[in-house]
Amino acid sequence: MSGPRRARDFGLACGALPAGPRNSICDVPGVRVGHRTLNQGELRTGVTAIVPHDGNLYRDKPVAAVHVLNGFGKSAGLVQVEELGVIETPILLTNTLSVGTCCTALVRQAIARNPDIGRETATVNPVVFECNDGYLNDIQALAVTEDDAQAALAGASSDCTVGAVGAGCGMSTFGFKGGVGTSSRRLDLDGRDFHLGVLVLSNFGRAGDLRLPDGTRASPEMADTEPAAEKGSIIIVVATDIPLSDRQLKRVIRRSGVGLARLGSFWGHGSGDIALGFTTANRLSHDEKTALVTIDILNENRIDLLFEAMADATQEAVLDALAAAGPMTGRAGHHRPGLAEVLTHLPSTKA
């Protein structure tokens, strides 16, 4: 893990379950993350890529599920994930007006690796999520290019940088500077270690509502004022190497809402709050020839352990984004303070 200080450096750990060695979504073997950051002039934006495994995702599709807490969003690919229970491209995160560009980049990559797409076989379902970074970023510049998306994909590694990077460059959270955060939990099942990892693109929450793990309510000192509304978005990407069905995955990722509620969010009318989860342990072949396939799934009597991990890792991943993202001034002089710079003297009360 590289980059700025993280949530645990400030004592902001969540729950009792142990974290993975990196405390990152990349603790799930094979999962990689890459960023392309655009931070110049009035641009504060970018692309973040999550690559589930090193193989050909179109031919070797991880079982997946999606859950929409509140659907004020413009993401792409969710309908097919909901219907078929798999993903077949990497996952890209970006700003609201760059979803189409990132979709095209994923389609081009898939066609380059699978020339039969759309001709001898089915088309491809690119998965792209977005948050609106228009407060700090000149979103109308449409600055994100296909090359930026390809750079994020090409740069993906097991070293997941957090904070104001990639798609998180211009994001805001509870009135503070937000961005990309991650956390993981190590889980023992039948004497074997597994991991559940979370990566968030955090751009949600009303200023003054943030609650830290000890119950302290944290409010930024803001020179500007905004309507007191719960708006913005958060995208929650969940990876695990525990064998699950898509139905079980959906049950697990629903519990991301528990972590958001602990932080002080109620998923307001104007907030786009979406979780997508995948397991690297169960994959479906695009070219399967047999009529019946066999997969392992978790004994559902053990699923509470995953529910707990999901809630804790989501809560901590958001705090991770807040801790890592420093103060930023962007478009039209708009400013967001960093949580880290005020943790020692927050105007706060116990919730």
Secondary structure, DSSP 8 states (H G I E B T S, - for coil): --SS--GGGGT---SSS---SSSSGGGSTT-EEEEEEEEETTEEEEEEEEE--SS-TTTEEEEEEEEEEEE----BSHHHHHHH-B--S-EEEEEGGGHHHHHHHHHHHHHHH-TTBTTTB-----EEEEE--TTTS-GGG----HHHHHHHHHT-BS----BS-GGGTT-EETTEE-EEEEEEEEEEETTEEEEEEEEEEEE---TT-EE-TTSBEE----SS---S--EEEEEEEEEE-S---HHHHHHHHHTHHHHHHHHT----TEEEEEEEEEEEEEEEETT--SS--------GGGTHHHHHHHHHHHHHHHHHHHHH---EE-GGG-EE--HHHHGGG----B-
